[in-house]
Amino acid sequence: MTVAIDRATGKRRGDRAPRPGPVSRLKHAYQKHWYAYAMIVPVVVVLGTIVLYPLAYGFYLTLTDANSLNSARTIGVNEIEATYKFIGLDNYADILWGETAYGRFWSHFIWTIVWTVACVVLHYTIGLGLALLLNQKLRGRTFYRLILILPWAVPTFVTVFGWRFMLADSGIINSGLESLGLPTPLWLEDTFWQRFAAIMVNTWCGVPFMMISLLGGLQSIDGVLYEAAEMDGANAWQRFRHVTLPGLRSVSSTVVLLGVIWTFNQFAIIFLLFGNTAPDAQILVTWAYQLGFGQQPRDFAQSAAYGMLLLAILIVFTSFYRRWLNRNEQQLAI
């Protein structure tokens, strides 16, 4: 075997150059892509200030017994230093399996799951039905789209306050039911009807987004597929099952994931509809707010721990959801 040697360097031809160290690689990357780094610095600074720092500080608070009595505060000209202590994972242990774990966490967790599933299912089914109707050639279709998108375009607090007035004991809904001789539920007082009302209001607010998203997905499906299916003798249900739903798979997976995340963390509707008057209708995010800002003393540590648990639950769900979608796509590809 003949080995060629470069006379100038004395090295064998074909030998790999030694891999540069991490400092050299970083320096080379900076010299080559300095403009890109300069462009992303403002974004990194903003994200670090409004996302990463609060997240890190919130996690630190979960490891303490911080509340409104032992935190640093200013009263007049007097500055009181913080006196809270580091307690490790005691907050998480108390929340998950302490003496009041069911009443303070698990009961709200179960209701949050029921609330999320019910709302997302209603959002998707009603939104898909309306999208299918609006995808047809109807007279005044643009007007119908404008009317149906209004609940999403109107600010949430305006919508919720409007529903609150209608759901009051003397509101238009109970007045209408009373005129028909039907029972008038205590929408804002009884636990069951509070939860029913919360799902109803959130469905009203969330359907338009789902409808518009699915309508865009429907319009992206090639009409030739429907013509081919019809020529093969497929009826309306078969065309819907084998053409429409597969064509909406990518859109549906995205909007369902977004719907779950938004609904799981839907603070405005529950808080504006009930405030502090419905402890059993609070979902986890509003219950965390009550602990941190709606009671005395305000329990900052427990509230932050709830926030960390919410983040962990959504991360785990998103991971399993994306893995399940990828597995289904691989099976379909085979």
Secondary structure as UniProt FT lines:
FT   TURN            7..9
FT   TURN            13..14
FT   HELIX           22..47
FT   HELIX           48..52
FT   HELIX           53..62
FT   TURN            68..70
FT   STRAND          73..75
FT   TURN            76..77
FT   STRAND          78..80
FT   TURN            88..89
FT   HELIX           90..97
FT   TURN            99..100
FT   HELIX           102..106
FT   HELIX           107..134
FT   TURN            139..140
FT   HELIX           141..153
FT   HELIX           156..167
FT   TURN            169..170
FT   HELIX           172..179
FT   TURN            180..181
FT   TURN            187..189
FT   HELIX           191..219
FT   HELIX           223..231
FT   TURN            232..233
FT   HELIX           236..239
FT   HELIX           240..244
FT   HELIX           245..247
FT   HELIX           249..264
FT   HELIX           268..274
FT   TURN            275..276
FT   HELIX           279..281
FT   HELIX           284..293
FT   HELIX           300..333
//
